[in-house]
């Protein structure tokens, strides 16, 4: 199937119904049937179960519990860096925000304001800053960790579409990451504010954070905001902050002058949780 046709089909598919159905199946305790699906998934996508805290496929009562499996202690050592990569995955894009424009792929851009749900004053804090878009494939570890210490100030649920977020769709669907359903997590760090956006996708049954639990479902029709008082939620660098139940993408925003990406970062490069992502400039 051509890339153009694959993208065109996504406009016609009942993405929300498919996602709801997949989410229900992934949460079922199906005994041997669940184990068979897990074993098929491991073989199909080349999942490395040697890295899992529990490597036995038959021990997971639901597909969701397998999919969000924790890693074995020590398999993701943390680098000594100001900012750590928060996930296993691949770099979709990264680099400077041009005023408020974030590069997606193949001539497509989206704005910081649209990405975070329309809050212009919040978006203005990231004008000419830096961004990183990290894609999690089906084989990856699907928990999300903190790139640096951060105090949560607000969480914004933004309803939206459920397009796939694979590289082909990123090249074919304008404004993809600011179009799909997403959870915007706003933190205050040592160098200022930063944002982590968990982007939903087709078949992503839900997104969850460690302080709120499952954010969706239910899926709301309106933007929903949650504010957090100082000290209510504070997370350390490398600490888990959320997870995807079936995979997707994380988009991060940093203010101007607070982030310099590691010299070995490049678009399409695989990344692993805990590797050095960047550093603060001396003046930050």
C-alpha positions in Angstrom: 0.0 0.0 0.0 1.4 3.4 -0.9 2.0 5.9 1.8 -0.5 8.4 0.3 -3.2 5.7 0.3 -2.5 4.6 3.8 -2.8 8.2 5.0 -6.0 8.8 3.0 -7.6 5.7 4.6 -7.1 7.2 8.0 -9.5 10.0 7.2 -12.2 7.4 6.4 -11.7 4.9 9.2 -13.9 5.1 12.3 -10.8 5.8 14.5 -12.6 6.5 17.7 -14.7 3.3 17.6 -11.6 1.3 16.7 -9.7 2.8 19.6 -12.5 2.2 22.1 -12.8 -1.4 20.9 -9.1 -2.0 21.2 -9.0 -0.4 24.6 -11.6 -2.8 25.9 -9.9 -5.8 24.5 -6.5 -4.8 25.9 -8.1 -4.6 29.4 -9.7 -8.1 29.3 -8.4 -11.0 31.3 -8.5 -13.6 28.6 -6.3 -16.3 30.1 -4.6 -18.4 27.4 -6.0 -16.2 24.6 -4.4 -13.1 26.2 -1.1 -14.9 26.5 -1.3 -16.0 22.9 -1.8 -12.4 21.8 1.1 -11.2 23.9 3.4 -13.9 22.5 2.3 -13.0 18.9 3.0 -9.3 19.7 6.4 -10.0 21.1 7.4 -12.0 18.0 5.8 -9.6 15.5 7.5 -6.5 16.9 10.7 -8.0 18.3 10.0 -7.0 21.9 13.0 -7.6 24.1 11.5 -9.3 27.2 15.0 -9.8 28.7 14.8 -6.1 29.8 11.4 -6.5 31.5 11.2 -6.8 35.3 8.9 -9.8 34.6 10.0 -11.6 31.4 7.3 -14.3 31.5 4.5 -13.5 28.9 2.1 -15.9 30.6 2.2 -13.9 33.9 0.4 -10.8 32.5 -3.3 -11.1 33.1 -4.1 -8.4 30.5 -2.5 -7.0 27.4 -2.4 -3.6 29.0 -0.3 -4.9 31.9 2.1 -6.4 29.5 2.3 -3.3 27.4 3.0 -1.0 30.3 5.5 -3.5 31.9 8.2 -2.0 34.0 11.9 -2.5 33.1 14.3 -4.6 35.1 16.4 -2.6 37.5 19.6 -1.2 36.0 18.8 -1.8 32.3 18.5 2.0 31.7 21.3 3.7 33.5 20.9 7.5 33.7 23.6 9.7 32.2 25.0 12.7 34.1 23.2 15.4 32.1 20.9 18.4 32.8 18.2 16.8 30.6 17.7 13.1 30.1 15.7 11.4 27.3 12.4 10.6 28.9 11.4 7.5 26.8 12.6 4.7 24.6 11.7 5.5 21.0 13.0 7.5 18.0 13.5 11.2 17.4 10.8 12.3 15.0 12.1 15.9 15.0 13.8 18.3 17.3 15.4 21.8 17.3 14.5 25.4 17.5 10.9 26.8 17.6 10.7 29.5 15.0 8.8 32.1 16.9 5.8 29.9 17.6 6.2 27.4 14.7 7.2 23.7 15.4 8.5 21.7 12.5 6.5 18.4 12.0 7.7 16.9 8.7 7.8 17.4 4.9 6.9 21.1 5.0 4.3 20.7 7.8 4.4 23.0 10.9 2.1 23.5 13.8 2.0 26.2 16.5 2.8 26.1 20.2 -0.5 27.7 21.0 -2.5 25.0 19.1 -0.4 22.2 20.6 -1.1 23.2 24.2 -4.8 23.9 23.7 -5.0 27.6 22.9 -3.4 29.2 25.9 -1.5 32.1 24.2 0.2 33.4 27.4 1.6 29.9 28.2 2.7 29.4 24.6 4.5 32.8 24.6 6.9 31.5 27.2 8.3 29.1 24.5 8.7 31.6 21.7 12.0 30.9 19.9 12.7 28.1 22.3 13.5 24.4 21.6 11.3 21.4 21.0 11.7 17.6 20.7 9.1 15.2 19.3 9.8 11.5 20.3 7.9 8.6 18.7 7.3 5.4 20.6 6.9 2.3 18.4 4.9 -0.8 19.4 8.0 -2.6 20.5 9.2 0.2 22.9 8.9 0.6 26.7 5.8 2.7 27.2 6.4 4.5 30.4 7.5 8.2 30.3 10.0 9.7 32.7 11.1 13.1 33.8 13.9 14.8 31.7 14.8 16.9 34.8 13.4 17.8 38.1 10.1 19.5 37.8 7.1 20.9 39.8 3.8 20.3 38.1 1.8 23.6 37.7 -1.1 22.4 35.5 -2.4 19.6 33.3 -4.5 20.3 30.3 -6.6 17.6 28.5 -7.2 18.6 24.9 -9.7 16.6 22.9 -8.9 15.8 19.3 -8.5 13.3 16.5 -7.0 9.9 16.7 -4.8 9.6 13.6 -1.8 7.3 13.7 1.4 9.1 14.7 3.9 6.9 12.7 6.4 8.7 10.5 4.3 8.2 7.3 1.3 9.9 8.9 3.5 12.7 10.2 4.5 13.4 6.7 1.0 13.2 5.3 -1.4 14.8 7.9 -0.9 18.6 8.5 -0.7 19.7 12.1 -0.9 16.1 13.3 0.4 16.5 16.9 -1.7 19.6 17.5 -4.7 17.8 16.0 -4.8 14.6 17.9 -6.1 14.1 21.4 -3.4 15.0 24.0 -2.5 15.6 27.6 -0.4 18.7 28.2 1.7 18.6 31.4 3.3 21.9 32.4 6.2 21.9 34.9 8.4 24.5 36.5 12.1 23.4 36.5 15.4 24.9 37.7 15.8 26.8 34.4 12.1 27.8 34.0 8.9 26.2 32.7 8.9 23.2 30.4 6.1 21.2 28.8 5.6 17.5 28.1 2.7 16.7 25.8 1.4 13.1 25.6 -0.2 12.7 22.2 -2.9 10.1 21.6 -3.3 8.1 18.4 -5.4 5.4 16.8 -5.7 2.3 19.1 -4.2 4.2 22.0 -6.7 3.1 24.6 -5.7 5.7 27.2 -3.0 7.9 28.6 -2.2 8.1 32.3 -0.1 10.2 34.7 1.3 9.1 38.0 -0.5 11.9 39.9 -3.9 11.7 38.2 -4.2 8.1 37.0 -6.0 7.4 33.7 -6.8 10.7 32.0 -8.8 9.2 29.1 -11.3 7.5 28.8 -13.8 9.0 29.3 -13.0 11.3 26.3 -14.3 14.8 26.9 -15.6 17.1 24.2 -14.1 20.2 25.8 -10.6 21.2 27.0 -10.2 20.4 30.7 -7.7 22.1 33.0 -6.3 21.0 36.3 -4.2 23.4 38.4 -1.7 22.2 41.1 -0.4 24.2 44.1 3.3 24.6 44.8 4.7 21.4 46.2 1.6 19.3 45.4 3.3 17.3 42.7 7.1 17.4 42.5 9.0 14.8 40.5 12.7 14.1 40.3 14.8 13.6 37.2 14.3 10.1 35.8 11.1 9.5 37.9 8.1 8.0 36.0 5.5 10.7 35.2 3.1 8.8 32.9 2.4 6.0 30.4 0.7 5.1 27.2 -1.7 2.2 27.0 -0.6 1.4 23.4 2.0 3.7 22.0 2.2 7.2 20.7 4.4 10.4 20.9 5.8 12.8 23.4 6.4 16.5 22.4 8.5 18.6 24.7 8.9 22.4 24.8 11.7 24.4 26.4 12.0 28.2 26.7 14.6 30.1 24.7 18.1 29.9 26.1 17.5 26.9 28.5 18.3 23.9 26.4 21.1 22.8 24.1 20.5 19.3 22.6 23.3 16.7 22.7 25.5 16.8 19.6 24.7 13.2 18.7 21.0 13.8 18.4 19.6 13.6 14.9 16.1 13.1 13.3 15.1 9.4 13.0 17.8 8.4 15.4 16.7 5.7 18.0 16.9 6.9 21.6 16.7 5.2 25.0 15.4 6.3 28.3 18.1 7.9 30.5 20.6 8.9 27.8 21.8 12.5 27.7 19.3 14.6 25.8 20.9 18.0 26.4 22.3 20.6 28.8 21.5 24.0 30.1 23.6 26.8 28.7 25.9 28.5 31.3 23.6 31.5 31.6 20.4 29.4 32.1 
